[in-house]
């Protein structure tokens, strides 16, 4: 068992660094901004496209759900989620 762990550990670490495991789950309206921001390495660029470039320093982002942010900032939630979910392809 130790041999298997030793062989798999570097593979798992590389995969986690690339964000491949996190990008498997779909982005949903009830995700927090924090979860979405960290779910894929390119998610921050989608936030920037929707004029949310400062979400990385926003104190509200930890609790606010994507649907709440979309309503508060006048963002088309379906379009936003479509672009985020396109990252998974």
N, C-alpha and C positions, 0 to 999 in steps of 0.2 A: 504494500500500500504506500509506503514511503517513497518508493521508486516512482510510482505513478504520480504522486503529488509533486515530486521534484521535476518530473518531465512536463507536467501540465502547468505548473506555476508560471514560467516565463510566457507561455502562450496566453494564459488568462490575463496576465499583466499587460501584455501588448494589446490585447483586444480591448481591455478596459480603457487604456490610454487613448485609443482611437475612437472611443465612444460607440463601438459597434453593438455592445449589449444594451446600452441605454437607448439606442435608437430603434430597438425592436418594438417597444410599446408605442401605441399610437398616441398622438397628442389629442387631448380632449378638453372641452370647455371647462370641466371642473378641476383641471390641474391648476396648481398654484403657478404663479409666474416663476418662482424659484425652481420648481420641478421642470417646467418647460425650458427654462434658460439653460439648465444643466443636463437636459436629456440628450442633447446632440451638440457637437462642437460648433455647428453652423447655425444653431437656433438664434444666437445673438444678432446675426446678420438679418434674419427675418424680422426680429424686433425693430431693428434700425430702419428697415424698409417701411415699417408701419409707424415711423416717427416715435419710437420708444427707445432711443439710443441710451438714455440714462438709467434704464432699468437695472443695470448692474450696480448702481449706487443708491437706488431708491429704497427707503426703509420699509415701504409698504409691500414691496414685491414678495416678501416671504409668506404673507398671508393671503394676498389678493389672488383670486382665481382668474383665469383667462377671460371668462365670460364677464366678470366684474370690470376688469381692465378695459375690455372692448366697449362695454356700455359707458364707462366713465370717460373714455377718450374718443368715442365716436368711430371706432374701428369696426369694419365688417368682419364679424367673428368667423363666418364660414370661409371667407377668403383667407383670413389669417391662419386658421387651422389647416386649410388646404395646403398652404405654402409650407407650414411646419411639417405636416405629414408627408409632403413630397420629399423631405430630407431623408426619410426612411427608405426610399426606393433605391 
